[in-house]
Amino acid sequence: MANFKGHALPGSFFLVFGLWWSVKYPLKYLSNRGKEKCRPSKCYQRLELIEGIVKAVFSLIGKTWSFPYNPVILLLAGLLFYYHVHNRPPLDQHIHSLLLIAIFGGSICVMIEVFLKENVILELFRSSLTILQGTWFWQIAFVLYPPGGSAEWDQKDHENIMFITMCFCWHYAVALLIMSANYFLVY
């Protein structure tokens, strides 16, 4: 992952699936809201199949990339990520530590979903954190590996660290706005 593409690929993966889930779960919830459950349409069933195929394709693209399917793998990925940043500049450590919030939040959400199946709030929360992971991987790529000869960030400047923290909050705010917009479009 020590380059721009190494962060852009997982970022794209998480962003695509976060956006897909932000439409899928409101559709599922709103179609099942009535007294009797609707039978899923053939189009919806095909989209489920396409989702599985895309997951498999994305896992084959990267050298060591695999999609975390269960909460234990998500948790272990978070722990590995935590130790991934030792002996690095402060900005690098901080930007990766912020990603851990989304990773651990997502893993906790998936663990709770094991016991509370079909809970729309948990599904939407997981979707928002997945969008956050995707956009944040892209942010990491642009900060640590600026493309096209852009100016490098000062990795030891405290103001850059504070700015990145603010950016993280804005990323999550945008993820929530996307979730809200998709929900209202589906509604």
C-alpha positions as CSV (number, residue, x, y, z in Angstrom):
1,M,0.0,0.0,0.0
2,A,3.0,2.3,0.0
3,N,1.9,4.3,-3.0
4,F,-1.1,6.2,-4.4
5,K,-2.7,3.2,-6.1
6,G,-2.3,1.1,-3.0
7,H,-4.6,3.4,-1.2
8,A,-6.9,4.3,-4.1
9,L,-7.9,0.7,-4.8
10,P,-9.3,-0.1,-1.4
11,G,-10.7,3.4,-1.2
12,S,-12.6,2.7,-4.5
13,F,-13.8,-0.7,-3.2
14,F,-15.2,0.7,0.1
15,L,-16.7,3.7,-1.6
16,V,-18.5,1.6,-4.2
17,F,-19.9,-0.8,-1.7
18,G,-20.8,2.0,0.8
19,L,-22.7,3.8,-1.9
20,W,-24.4,0.6,-3.0
21,W,-25.4,-0.3,0.5
22,S,-26.7,3.2,1.1
23,V,-29.3,2.6,-1.6
24,K,-29.8,-1.2,-1.0
25,Y,-30.8,-1.1,2.6
26,P,-33.3,1.8,2.4
27,L,-34.9,0.0,-0.6
28,K,-35.0,-3.3,1.5
29,Y,-36.4,-1.5,4.5
30,L,-39.0,0.5,2.6
31,S,-40.2,-2.5,0.6
32,N,-40.6,-4.6,3.8
33,R,-42.3,-1.8,5.8
34,G,-45.8,-2.9,5.0
35,K,-47.7,-5.7,6.9
36,E,-46.6,-8.4,4.5
37,K,-43.1,-8.6,3.1
38,C,-42.6,-8.0,-0.6
39,R,-40.9,-10.6,-2.7
40,P,-37.7,-9.2,-4.0
41,S,-37.8,-8.4,-7.7
42,K,-35.7,-10.2,-10.3
43,C,-33.7,-7.0,-10.8
44,Y,-32.9,-6.8,-7.1
45,Q,-31.9,-10.5,-7.0
46,R,-29.6,-9.8,-10.0
47,L,-28.0,-6.9,-8.2
48,E,-27.3,-9.2,-5.2
49,L,-25.5,-11.5,-7.6
50,I,-23.6,-8.6,-9.2
51,E,-22.6,-7.5,-5.7
52,G,-21.0,-10.8,-5.0
53,I,-19.2,-10.9,-8.3
54,V,-17.8,-7.4,-7.8
55,K,-16.5,-8.4,-4.3
56,A,-14.7,-11.3,-5.9
57,V,-13.2,-9.2,-8.7
58,F,-12.0,-6.5,-6.3
59,S,-10.3,-9.2,-4.1
60,L,-8.4,-10.5,-7.1
61,I,-7.2,-7.1,-8.3
62,G,-4.8,-6.1,-5.5
63,K,-1.7,-8.2,-4.7
64,T,-2.7,-8.9,-1.1
65,W,-6.1,-7.3,-1.0
66,S,-9.1,-9.3,0.3
67,F,-12.5,-8.1,1.4
68,P,-13.1,-8.5,5.1
69,Y,-16.3,-10.6,5.2
70,N,-16.8,-11.0,8.9
71,P,-16.3,-9.0,12.1
72,V,-13.3,-11.1,13.2
73,I,-11.4,-10.3,10.0
74,L,-12.4,-6.6,10.3
75,L,-11.1,-6.5,13.8
76,L,-7.8,-8.2,12.9
77,A,-7.4,-5.9,9.9
78,G,-7.9,-2.9,12.3
79,L,-5.3,-4.3,14.7
80,L,-2.8,-4.9,11.8
81,F,-3.5,-1.4,10.6
82,Y,-2.8,0.0,14.1
83,Y,0.7,-1.5,14.1
84,H,1.2,-0.5,10.5
85,V,2.1,3.1,11.4
86,H,4.9,2.7,14.0
87,N,8.1,4.7,13.3
88,R,6.4,6.9,10.8
89,P,6.0,10.7,10.7
90,P,3.3,12.2,13.0
91,L,0.9,13.1,10.1
92,D,1.2,9.6,8.6
93,Q,0.4,8.1,12.0
94,H,-2.5,10.4,12.7
95,I,-4.1,10.0,9.3
96,H,-4.0,6.2,9.6
97,S,-5.2,6.4,13.2
98,L,-8.3,8.3,12.1
99,L,-9.0,5.5,9.6
100,L,-9.0,3.1,12.5
101,I,-12.1,4.8,13.9
102,A,-14.0,3.9,10.8
103,I,-12.5,0.3,10.7
104,F,-13.3,-0.5,14.4
105,G,-16.7,1.2,14.2
106,G,-17.5,-0.9,11.2
107,S,-16.3,-4.1,12.9
108,I,-18.3,-3.4,16.1
109,C,-21.3,-2.7,13.9
110,V,-20.9,-6.0,12.1
111,M,-20.5,-7.8,15.4
112,I,-23.8,-6.3,16.7
113,E,-25.5,-7.2,13.4
114,V,-24.7,-10.9,14.1
115,F,-27.2,-10.7,17.0
116,L,-29.6,-8.1,15.6
117,K,-30.2,-9.2,12.0
118,E,-32.1,-7.0,9.6
119,N,-31.7,-3.9,11.7
120,V,-31.9,-1.0,9.3
121,I,-30.1,1.4,11.7
122,L,-27.1,-0.9,12.0
123,E,-27.1,-1.5,8.2
124,L,-27.2,2.2,7.5
125,F,-24.5,2.9,10.1
126,R,-22.3,0.3,8.5
127,S,-22.9,1.8,5.1
128,S,-21.9,5.3,6.3
129,L,-18.7,4.0,7.9
130,T,-17.9,2.1,4.7
131,I,-18.3,5.3,2.7
132,L,-16.1,7.0,5.2
133,Q,-13.4,4.3,4.8
134,G,-13.5,4.7,1.1
135,T,-13.2,8.5,1.0
136,W,-10.6,8.4,3.7
137,F,-8.4,6.0,1.9
138,W,-8.5,8.4,-1.1
139,Q,-7.6,11.3,1.3
140,I,-4.7,9.3,2.6
141,A,-3.5,8.7,-1.0
142,F,-3.6,12.4,-1.8
143,V,-1.9,13.5,1.4
144,L,0.9,11.0,1.6
145,Y,1.5,10.4,-2.2
146,P,0.4,13.6,-4.0
147,P,0.0,12.8,-7.7
148,G,1.5,14.9,-10.6
149,G,4.2,16.5,-8.6
150,S,1.9,18.4,-6.2
151,A,3.5,19.9,-3.2
152,E,4.3,17.5,-0.3
153,W,2.6,17.9,3.0
154,D,4.8,18.8,6.0
155,Q,4.4,15.6,7.9
156,K,5.6,17.1,11.2
157,D,3.5,20.3,11.2
158,H,0.9,20.2,14.0
159,E,-1.4,22.5,12.0
160,N,-1.6,19.9,9.2
161,I,-2.5,17.2,11.8
162,M,-5.3,19.5,13.1
163,F,-6.5,20.2,9.6
164,I,-6.6,16.5,8.7
165,T,-8.7,15.9,11.9
166,M,-11.2,18.5,10.7
167,C,-11.1,16.9,7.2
168,F,-12.0,13.5,8.8
169,C,-15.1,15.1,10.4
170,W,-16.1,16.6,7.1
171,H,-15.7,13.3,5.3
172,Y,-18.1,11.7,7.8
173,A,-20.5,14.6,7.4
174,V,-20.5,14.2,3.7
175,A,-21.0,10.4,4.1
176,L,-24.1,11.1,6.3
177,L,-25.4,13.6,3.7
178,I,-25.0,11.0,1.0
179,M,-26.8,8.5,3.1
180,S,-29.6,11.0,3.8
181,A,-29.9,11.9,0.1
182,N,-30.0,8.3,-1.0
183,Y,-32.6,7.5,1.6
184,F,-34.9,10.4,0.6
185,L,-34.4,9.5,-3.1
186,V,-35.4,5.9,-2.4
187,Y,-38.3,7.0,-0.2
